[in-house]
Amino acid sequence: MFGFPTIFRWIEECVTSAHYSVVVNGGVHGFFAGARGLRQGDPMSPYLFVLVMEVLHMILQQLIEQDGEFQYHWRCQELNLFQLSFADDLLLLCKADVRRAKRSDTLVSHLFQHGFPSQIVNHFLKKIDSRIKGWEGVQLSFAGRVQLIKSVLISFEVYWAMAFILPKGIIKEMMKRLRTFLWKGNSASGYPKVAWEAVCRPIDEGGLGIKDILALNRALMIKDNKGAWGWRKMLSLRHYLMPHIHYRVGDGDSISLWHDPWHPLGPLITRFPRGPQLTSTGLLDKLSVVINDGSGIGP
């Protein structure tokens, strides 16, 4: 288990052995096992909290020791006290002036990365370049380069595409390198002979069957269904997913008249914003209100 001693499996047992029910309108429904996270009031929660806060404390202490501008609050200097941790709060203590407060905020901001760090991006692209350079001395045919892209380079990128929503800048650089290697056999720049969109089409549609990295990344993010994290990733890509989702109409009791894509035009509210007013229907009405005894859609 990632190199941890087997005793750490006790934590997994404590989490997964608990079972839950949900109270809806005063009634208990369902009975399902836990998979991740701790329930409220779990006796193990304080211990895990202390472990994580110890690591955070050491990271902050290292940042402060390396920084020459940080100054302690005058009541905390003798104790070398710079932070207090609570269940849902982290208090940073420093000298009471705007400059030191901004400096503390800057130090903490290094712990939270928005997007891809430049070091990871550069390392990722260098990996691709090194693999391509290793093949430059080999006399590869066009078919051989296609096969290498499919079996080696794309598989290398799938690892990252499964874990992150790749920025478009990275995808553009990746496509640039793959395109150049395909047509020239090296990483030097040049003009492609065919548009990359055509290259990425299936073989039976006239393409070479090379996977489109952007489409692959979106598909892998949508496919991931492991808990709330996967659900959040799917929601972040819902504007790509929604055009491909359609409803099969039954009695219409569970389908929103205006918001669900039951019609070929998609959600009607996006095409007819004033539709509820013009048709004297409610914005939250179900499709069943316009179905005539199950025989069809009414006027």
Steps between C-alpha positions, in 0.01 A plus 500: 500500500727777365786378721316555831516231771210257512383654828369793292231267370335544838400846381345352187306249709368775726377696199353217291343299784253777586153491342271796442136584450353825372209677670262647242192687626530332837529146360814285489591373152781283371781316677836519328865454591750784523777527243700809593498781752399495867153534641423787735614427853725211396749437787779453248450844346710693757796265452503540123453873540808520725708297252410730211550817704846381607601474136350841423683651798836365380440631147409847628796501737737420216353779286536751784859399574593544134324836475686811610200733530270312737482639854323346799222668691653667805311272739600186310869554435630329814291192427577504126124479454377584152185292448206347685291224345138420572252262340415733213729798553868581470619815678830650385667730751750765392604859570198730493556700183370477145834409347554198729141387452542505123828314535331229708230468235770461233672224696177305545403543135793277402314210659206535264563459130240627254546315173817320399831609654750609236752245630260214430414638157866530401581155637205352312600655166866408550396138545328507161798673338746248643302208364477658157874580495574137586337397174650767276802285416281210393379484142129468565239476230186710513302197618760438770467856632122466508530182703746658745267794555208266567678251723757711687440874491123494534514239777746723687256789477202288606655471847470877546169527316340260749598712800463864392305724269795599284531870414451579134853644483651165596277311257603740223871442571447123512316500168773716347767247596300200384413667171861595428628152585235342279589700189872568548622228734651746752401781736598785264224733387345466158178517304259203518371339184151431636296670770540334839122465534503276191791295635306430821198360321437122511661298222162412347432874467824573317719586798795325665323404821722714726306606806406866537658599833238764579209263439683221683559720804134602515381141460728372775394777736132427438551124535660530843222431750691450825308701752449871529830590331402323180153651517646850528723436200203379300306811594789718386466339155121488487483758219684246280293208626148646486467505117541120503241430772138440399194379687263222401152631580263278695227651715707819542467512879876509558601721205515877521297663226738791452838393635553137391615408143196288409446693174734484195565873552646430843379673819215720382578777746825571312311546172186665636586701814148646514335166431347452847333842481372455145360150565366568853710219645725501803876517477523184713214311335550138397449377147192308611297824515501521118456128425145405401416182695831344399412516130723787398615854557220753519494837320 
